[in-house]
């Protein structure tokens, strides 16, 4: 089977270095075969400090250490590749960038967060449908060993997902790191969340979602000095299962396996409604954080 040529848009996140190393370096102990990143466009967001401060350094890294050719436009990259990794760290620019990619009709992986508003998420999905440009978006944490297997082949009654949830001054609330635990929560609970409420302190947020069938799922996002790691507790027909995400094999490698399969088939392993609801869940959580009220999705 021919190796896929991939383009990368937005060189302002450590994911760019991780992906290019796992895919392009055949000597990497966790090398993911089947695709090579050949071309990229730096992009970057002037609205987000963690984008502005990193784009030049990461661009140089993937060019010099992974052999990726840097081009001067999104369209130039899309013309030369089979599929695209849209890795821009600022989810607020994903719609603008996808508008340029969609007309090429090629599969696109959109790094988390898919978008930072339901309006943007719906427009991306509409463009995807109109141009037959399949999309997939996810956090690697949902595939991490220790988390992915929780609740498999069982009826899920409820879930508590947890992990770091830093809040930044120039990024919309829980969309920054809360996205990881939200991904885990919805990977277990599925679609159907109808309302969200949040209790917050400086040290943590507890986001409670009520599903239409009466199930409850929670996201516990913490900001404890020196504490990290993601995990979940799942209540299911198999009993109570608890797991912590493992670092080996790297979750990035496990996710890239899924991404390459998606690029070949055009079929995303995650339902569009789930992707949309994750955005709606976090948008509602941000509103509830500010008002203290229950917010309907």
Steps between C-alpha positions, in 0.01 A plus 500: 500500500643838398615729775282808548644849462373728777489874534509683831330836559591704809847445642438638847452196723722224633269258318674601175833375631349185648309413181791570266735296716264200528415502129819613327765335716498130419753439782262636765417218747129574452515587129156506335521367143282588204547874460763773489458873561647657188377861494384758756379856545600680823176694556473628854254717691576853608218480756664222701835549671587129502466503122693822434787394724549153355429502128848606385683248719273206414510583130880482508486172692271310259689641201851424624441180700214332311574612145163670451485755216353832616265673254348847499126422499240252616393439143855422385523226762156355423584469128804282565374247755247220546364613838547780752580535869352833612702544817456873571497532877236776503164337433357842421677498161395149393190612311693765306769247408256221415318732260820496292552125534148367444479573123787255441272214614773328700469349849602735780593425860419807712696501823320573823302707562297443181363853550432732792135570419206294383446743213853439366468124552175484304651702215803270479273196483287668233809580290622143545170368366479750214849431367519129589801577721477256796605631842617338820583676825610353831738513792761226520397437862185311397729236342749476788562156646336488841208716381391368161410154629278623786139399447565315177217269391287618792198721563628827648295639790726795585854632485732739681791617285780700658819680413679837505287797393716812487317823419689751285443874471489501119314178422133411561479325836477123509567463127874512575564193716150403605457372144702187583275386786190599301619269222540214747158567652321493164700198382325311779161672523430568132270773372183617673615754760218750560629735772819604677583664831833593659633550852837674499778622726851616420615140544247304297186488289236229530286490184183293527315390189153347505413274207153471348462144634573609858867399511748741658859557395753728666824666402735575791758749377768581754774759543712345774869585524709201394205275411438379145358210305165406350262222589141393552266297714231319302181352645373230270326165469842343568533686831721792600822546305769756568798583282786745456639584157835329438794667327604186309419436231466875430138605461611708199609182323173325578308801369709522183410138421134604507568815298680311222218247480256793473712659225486176300129428546347845546297354788550667839501272808310767697142603423453859380232556765749409772757742359237775489374426852850517649523858370148575629584346840810719545329813369217442751751427777678830436167683527413317821844581646419869460133502603470207740185395316397175333547537122303301244680366194 
